[in-house]
Amino acid sequence: MVAHRQTVEAVRTYLELPSRTALRPSRATPAGAVIAALEPRTAAEYLAAYVRVGGPWGWRDRLAWTTQELDRYLSSKDVRVFALRVDGQFAGFFELKRLDAARVEVMYFGLDRSFIGRGLGGFMLTRAVKEAFALGAERVILNTCTLDAPQALPNYLARGFVIVREERYTTILASAESSASGSPPAAPTPAA
């Protein structure tokens, strides 16, 4: 394996859904799709979902946490994690965190790559927003970046999120490639 490092410029986009009425729900429930709270939320279960969904996009923030730090975080009453399954197979997850009395942030949101393009993103985001409002949110916030899946930003905008600001930054992409990998280079996760 050969490690490659590349400096790239990226754009991080911050979005918000300012009210319940701003949500434009997805139109249909995809066949076989079920979303349920990830319970129990152990560090191992969470990290399995996090790596499976975020690995291709270089998510790494949670990988720096110890098992104890992650278990403590996941046990907070302000944190909720939901998994999407399609015909019993893990297809994606989202993580919500209540920041204060008025705001809930979608900390992580994504699909396993093999499920992208099946109309599941809008369905899952609709549920994420409804769960955020169930936590008492008046506004739901999130961010994404140009290093994330290209479907992410259009999905957020289609559900009614509006862009509140953008920032440009430079980051280093690191990947370990072998002739058999076929994987895209890793990219950093959007800052939460």
C-alpha positions in Angstrom: 0.0 0.0 0.0 1.1 3.5 -0.8 0.0 6.5 1.2 -0.9 9.6 -0.7 -1.5 13.1 0.6 -3.1 15.9 -1.3 -4.0 19.5 -0.3 -7.4 20.6 -1.6 -9.7 23.5 -1.2 -13.2 22.8 0.1 -16.4 24.7 0.9 -18.3 24.0 4.1 -22.0 25.0 3.9 -24.0 25.7 7.0 -27.8 25.2 6.7 -30.9 25.5 8.9 -34.5 24.6 8.8 -36.1 27.5 10.5 -39.4 25.9 11.5 -41.5 22.8 11.3 -43.6 24.3 8.5 -40.5 24.8 6.4 -40.0 21.0 6.1 -40.8 19.6 2.6 -41.1 15.9 3.4 -40.1 13.2 1.0 -43.1 11.9 -0.9 -43.0 8.2 -0.3 -41.6 5.6 2.0 -39.2 3.4 0.0 -40.2 -0.3 -0.1 -38.7 -2.2 2.8 -37.2 0.9 4.5 -37.5 1.1 8.3 -35.9 3.7 10.6 -35.4 2.9 14.3 -33.4 4.2 17.2 -30.0 2.6 17.5 -30.4 0.9 20.9 -28.4 0.2 22.9 -26.0 2.8 21.7 -22.7 1.3 22.4 -19.5 2.8 21.1 -18.9 -0.4 19.1 -22.3 -0.3 17.4 -22.1 3.4 16.7 -18.6 3.2 15.3 -19.6 0.3 13.0 -22.3 2.5 11.5 -20.0 5.6 11.5 -17.2 3.9 9.6 -19.5 2.1 7.2 -21.2 5.3 6.2 -18.4 7.8 6.6 -15.4 5.8 5.6 -15.6 6.6 1.9 -15.9 10.3 2.8 -13.1 10.3 5.3 -15.1 10.9 8.4 -12.7 10.7 11.3 -13.7 13.0 14.1 -15.4 10.2 16.2 -12.5 7.8 15.6 -10.3 10.0 17.8 -12.5 9.5 20.8 -11.9 6.8 23.4 -14.5 4.1 24.0 -15.3 5.8 27.3 -15.7 9.2 25.8 -18.0 7.9 23.0 -20.1 5.8 25.5 -20.5 8.9 27.7 -21.5 11.0 24.7 -24.0 8.4 23.4 -25.6 8.0 26.8 -26.5 11.8 26.9 -30.2 12.5 26.9 -29.4 15.2 24.3 -28.1 12.7 21.8 -30.1 10.4 19.6 -28.9 8.0 16.9 -31.2 6.2 14.3 -30.4 3.5 11.9 -32.0 3.0 8.5 -32.5 -0.6 7.4 -33.8 -1.7 4.0 -35.1 -5.3 3.9 -33.2 -5.9 7.2 -29.9 -4.6 5.9 -28.1 -1.6 7.4 -28.4 1.2 4.9 -27.5 4.4 6.8 -27.8 6.4 10.0 -28.2 9.9 11.5 -27.1 11.4 14.7 -28.9 14.3 16.4 -27.7 16.5 19.3 -29.8 19.0 21.2 -27.6 22.1 21.5 -30.0 24.2 23.6 -33.7 24.7 24.1 -34.2 26.0 20.5 -31.7 24.1 18.3 -31.0 20.5 17.4 -28.1 19.7 15.1 -27.9 16.9 12.7 -24.4 15.9 13.6 -23.9 13.1 11.1 -26.2 11.9 8.3 -25.5 9.4 5.6 -26.1 6.3 3.6 -24.0 3.3 3.0 -22.6 3.8 -0.5 -24.5 0.8 -1.9 -27.8 2.4 -1.0 -27.1 5.9 -2.5 -29.3 6.7 -5.5 -32.4 4.7 -4.3 -34.5 7.6 -3.0 -33.6 6.8 0.6 -31.9 10.1 1.5 -35.0 12.3 1.4 -36.9 9.7 3.4 -34.2 9.5 6.1 -33.7 13.3 6.2 -37.5 13.8 6.7 -37.4 11.4 9.6 -34.3 13.1 11.1 -36.0 16.5 11.0 -39.2 15.1 12.6 -37.1 13.5 15.4 -35.2 16.8 15.9 -38.5 18.6 16.4 -39.6 15.8 18.8 -36.5 16.7 20.9 -37.9 20.2 21.2 -36.2 22.0 18.4 -37.5 25.3 17.0 -34.7 25.2 14.4 -32.7 22.3 12.9 -29.2 23.0 11.8 -26.5 21.0 10.0 -23.5 21.4 7.8 -21.9 19.7 4.8 -19.0 20.2 2.6 -17.9 19.7 -1.0 -15.9 16.7 0.0 -19.1 14.9 1.1 -21.4 12.9 -1.1 -22.6 15.1 -4.0 -26.2 14.2 -3.2 -26.1 15.7 0.3 -26.5 19.4 -0.4 -29.3 18.9 -3.0 -31.2 16.7 -0.5 -30.9 19.2 2.3 -32.2 22.0 0.0 -35.0 19.8 -1.3 -36.3 19.2 2.2 -36.5 23.0 2.9 -33.1 23.7 4.5 -31.7 27.1 3.6 -28.0 28.1 3.4 -27.0 30.5 6.2 -23.3 30.8 5.4 -20.4 29.2 3.6 -16.7 29.1 4.3 -13.7 28.0 2.2 -10.9 26.1 3.8 -7.9 24.0 2.8 -7.4 20.5 4.0 -5.2 17.5 3.4 -6.7 14.4 1.9 -5.0 11.2 2.9 -5.5 7.8 1.4 -3.9 4.5 1.4 -4.2 2.9 -2.0 -3.4 -0.5 -3.3 -3.9 -1.8 -6.8 -6.9 -3.7 -5.6 -8.6 -1.1 -3.4 -10.8 0.8 -5.9 -11.7 3.1 -3.1 -11.9 6.9 -3.4 -9.4 8.9 -1.3 -10.5 9.7 2.2 -11.7 13.2 2.9 -12.2 14.9 6.2 -15.7 15.1 7.7 -17.5 18.4 7.9 -16.9 19.9 11.3 -19.9 19.4 13.5 
